[in-house]
Amino acid sequence: MNIYDKINDLANGIKETKEFKEFVEIKNEVYKDESKKEKINKFRQMQIDWQRLATNPEANQKELEEKNALLQQMYQMLLQDEQIKKFFDVEVRFDIIVGDMYRIIGEALKEAMGD
């Protein structure tokens, strides 16, 4: 058995899933509109900033709550656009597959990597 053949089989299998194909299709559709693309990218950056702040033990609780409220407001605004809402819905379904894949591979590697 060649492990790289198996890895390539996995990659090709992912590309053949309904979830992958739907995600690529809706992403391409949404990203054709620069305004929508910018809004999504801004939202993603806000998520990253919030996560960094949330994991900082010295973070100000009030600032964290304010940034979380802004993040929620932006998310609700984005969901008003049906195409962006579909993008997020399809993305979540694809992310579940990716998360399951990481979990399964992680479990397989657990013995070698240690607990």
Phi, psi and omega in degrees: 000130175260117184298327180291329174296318179294320179296318177294323176299317179298312180301316179293323177297320177298315181296338180271351182288152177300319183296317179297311182298317178297319181296313179299317181297310182290325178297314179298320179297310183295317185287351173294331179267107184303324180297315179294318179300314179298318180297316179296316179296322176296317178299316179300317179295321177297321177298314180298315179299318180295317180297319177298315180296318183295332181267359178273116182297341180264008183295143177283123184300321180295316178298320179299315179295321179295315180294324177295319179296318178296319179298316179295320178297316180295319179299314179297322178295316180297324181292346177292336178271116185301323181292318178292320178301315178297319177304310180296319180298314180293321179299318179298316179298320178290321179299328178297316178298314180298316178298317177297320179298313178299320180297313181296315178295319178300318178296321180293329182270351185307315182299316181288325185274343182089162181269000000 
